[in-house]
Amino acid sequence: MDTSNISKLPVVLWGAGNLAWSLVGGILRRQAIAPSNLRVTNLSDEYRLGRFRALGLRCSRERATLLDGAGTVVLLVKPQDALTALGGMAAGLRPGMLLISAVAGLELDTVRSLVPPGVHLVRAMPNTSSQVGQAATAFAVAPGIPVACVDWTRVLLQTVGTAHMVDESQLDAVTAVSGSGPAYFYYFCESLIKAAEQAGLESGLARSLAVQTLHGAAAMLAEPGADPAALRAAVTSARGTTEAGLEAMAQHRLPDAVIQGVLSATARARELGSHLSSNSQPHRPGR
C-alpha cells in the first residue's frame, strides 16, 4: 500500500468507548476526515455503535469488511481486551497499513508479534481530557515507519489536544504522568473542596472557587516560559497565608506523595506490558 496518500484512506476505530467518541469529535471538529471515511467497531455494545451511526459513520462487526480499503486502524480497547482485538483484526491487516495502539502497557514488540509483517506501528498514550479537546498525548513509532505515517499520526492525535513524539522507553512514565495525571488533579481538587467546606464555605461556592483556581493556575502555567516554582514563589509572601499552607502541605509530605504516586503508576504500566507480552503468541497466517 502506498503510504503517501494514507490521509485519504478510511480510518477504522477498533473500540467504541469514550476515547473513540472523543477522537471522532475532534476529527469532525477539525474536519480532518469526512464522516464517510470513518469506521467503528466494538465487541458487543450496540448502543455505543448507535451513537457513531448518528454522526454518519459506518459501524459494523463485520471486521473484514470494515478493514477492506482502510489505511489506518486505531486500537482503542482496554488492556485485557487488546490481545483478543489484535487476533481478530490480524487477518484483515495488509502491508503498508498504519496501526495506532492507544492501549496502556501494550508494547510495540507485542503488537508486532501478533500482526502481519509490513504493518506500520505506533503506540500512543492520550488522556481523558481528549473529551474537551485538551488531551496531552505522547506517541512512539516502530523503526522504519514512513514519514507520512508519522505526520498522519500527529494530525490525528492533535485533533484532541497536543501530541509529542517520544522514545517508547518513555511511554510508561508518560502513562503515569499525563495518562493518569487528570485523576491526580481531580483528587487534589476533591481535597481542596473538602478543605474549603471545613473552613466554612458553602459546598457550591467551595467547588466553584476550587475549580476556577485550578483552571486559572493551569492557564498561567501554559504561558510561554512559565516556571511552576517561580509562580509559586510569586504567590508566597513571607509569614503570609500561602506560606503557612505550603509549610503544612510539606510537613504532610505532599511532594513525596506525588512522586511516589507517579512512580507506582509507572511500575504498574510496566507490569501491564509484561503481562500482555507474556500472554501474546506470534502471528500465524490465517489466524
Order of alpha helices (4+ residues) and beta strands (2+ residues): beta-alpha-beta-alpha-beta-alpha-beta-alpha-beta-alpha-beta-beta-alpha-beta-alpha-alpha-alpha-alpha-alpha-alpha
